[in-house]
């Protein structure tokens, strides 16, 4: 089986590539020439160079493939870069979907649980329970629009499945992406954690869920690939325990967090540079991102490893790669 992976140098895409190799499947990968070479170093893959915004390059990479895992995307939580989010996350997804449709192959489109919305405290959301998106910042808006485009193409005959991962940790996080939160807790003491909650999962489990979606996912269906639902305070305390640092004491107050976001938005208007602690990011940190993966567990055989193992393995990988001293 010939499988194309986009976003192969990112956390999830790189784990998909390595999972395919473990199954004796040599993947094809589409990467930009400027991409970090380390994630694919020493791996037996078929390299195609190009940008997902370039329809011609995407079509060339999809020639002769049976399936594509579209994991590439642009992630920035904030209010800036709307056009870039649309170009990469929407137009790029359309290019991949159109090309794989022409090949009569299957597409697994990687989205995010953030397109679904969030539950109230002490509640868990699933694929059907919440339709209102949590916050229409450019990133979430673009991922939601991309899902709509994929569903429209499914009505026109595309064989596609949408997967929606939650907050991922894991090895091979070269950038790093989600692992930046783990590293931040390890590097400096923060007495207060955000008020909200997350669903913590392992990128290796999500990669296996994606490959299961190629084999047995129902066309047009979306699958949440989440994990352990826990507050940010609980997760940061676990991060601190595993990394040997001081844990936070309490949750941050809502007014203080909101004030930080608004203040940084004002600074961004003056300087033209948006802080990571903008109002979109601070609002998201106060929400309860708790999700059920029951559909994926039942239909795809999706499995979730122990939470301590998830964090320990991610931390060990960062240590081995020299991200921490």
Secondary structure, 3 states (H helix, E strand, C coil): CCEEEECCCCHHHHHHHHHHHHCCCCCEEEECCCCCCHHHCCCCCEEEECCCCCHHHHHHHHCCCCEEEECCCCCCCCCCCHHHHHHHHHHHHHHHHHHHHHCCCEEEEECCHHHCCCECCCCCECCCCCCCCCCCCHHHHHHHHHHHHHHHHHHCCCEEEEEEECEEECCCCCCCCCHHHHHHHHHCCCCEECCCEEEEEEHHHHHHHHHHHHHHCCCCCEEEECCEEEEHHHHHHHHHHHHCCCCCCEECCHHHHHHHHHHHHHHHHHHCCCCCCCHHHHHHHCCECCECCHHHHHHCCCCCCCHHHHHHHHHHHHHHCCCCC
